[in-house]
């Protein structure tokens, strides 16, 4: 499995998300608090700076090395203050069958697309599903797939359901696209008789808005008499949390979001809280999608429930 975070709001030093907090994202690659697996298969990020040249185009960074040893990433994190961030540490099954490559590092953002996506989860029997899923992917979008992950295919399914992948989709349109993509996957699973639980926690952003999904297909429907068919990461719902406020940083030696939701102008969504003080974090409900943007200077947050 993986760990991910998405941030939107006042410009924040990348170092304050990736390295410095008690449970910063880079630390979650080797010491996650809410996952029993390590995340050793790469790191990637997209970061939007409204004061940079071509602000709709994010900074992009991807590496298959461990981020804790990545001096280039650390140097970058100490200099950049983006207003929107999507970052991901990749975790995979411990197997020689797994492909570790730059093409498989999240977040995914196809050329010309505004939406970027990172995934925490695993689609059981994905290889068998590909011919059925391919029917729902627009040819031009399918041609952009470069890697071997189920995550990139989920991204392609969602893009194919958007009216214009090059435009910044609103919350309602994105909810509909995600819902249709999940139904496409469910039909493929049903057609192939796949009943193994499969987590699909998604993190999405256009640089101006955020959305995240906490979802698991057919939780608890795996064959318990055959332990080999049970993925250890699917024994429980994968965690997903968010916090909002007016200032995120170190306050009196404690990392936290301050100001409260009523005065919020920033929001962070993460696989698990980045801070030791978790009192300002709320858990995203299972089978739901949280959407946030900063129209009017403050984040507007809404939770949509999914079938």
HELIX and SHEET records of a PDB file:
HELIX    1   1 UNK A   15  UNK A   18  1                                   4    
HELIX    2   2 UNK A   25  UNK A   31  1                                   7    
HELIX    3   3 UNK A   67  UNK A   69  5                                   3    
HELIX    4   4 UNK A   71  UNK A   77  1                                   7    
HELIX    5   5 UNK A  102  UNK A  104  5                                   3    
HELIX    6   6 UNK A  126  UNK A  134  1                                   9    
HELIX    7   7 UNK A  139  UNK A  142  1                                   4    
HELIX    8   8 UNK A  150  UNK A  161  1                                  12    
HELIX    9   9 UNK A  171  UNK A  192  1                                  22    
HELIX   10  10 UNK A  227  UNK A  229  5                                   3    
HELIX   11  11 UNK A  232  UNK A  234  5                                   3    
HELIX   12  12 UNK A  261  UNK A  263  5                                   3    
HELIX   13  13 UNK A  295  UNK A  297  5                                   3    
SHEET    1   A 7 UNK A  59  UNK A  63  0                                        
SHEET    2   A 7 UNK A  43  UNK A  48 -1                                        
SHEET    3   A 7 UNK A  81  UNK A  89 -1                                        
SHEET    4   A 7 UNK A   3  UNK A  13 -1                                        
SHEET    5   A 7 UNK A 266  UNK A 270 -1                                        
SHEET    6   A 7 UNK A 241  UNK A 245 -1                                        
SHEET    7   A 7 UNK A 282  UNK A 283 -1                                        
SHEET    1   B 5 UNK A 116  UNK A 121  0                                        
SHEET    2   B 5 UNK A 198  UNK A 205 -1                                        
SHEET    3   B 5 UNK A 209  UNK A 214 -1                                        
SHEET    4   B 5 UNK A 288  UNK A 293 -1                                        
SHEET    5   B 5 UNK A 300  UNK A 305 -1                                        
SHEET    1   C 3 UNK A 116  UNK A 121  0                                        
SHEET    2   C 3 UNK A 198  UNK A 205 -1                                        
SHEET    3   C 3 UNK A 216  UNK A 217 -1                                        
SHEET    1   D 2 UNK A 247  UNK A 251  0                                        
SHEET    2   D 2 UNK A 254  UNK A 258 -1                                        
END                                                                             
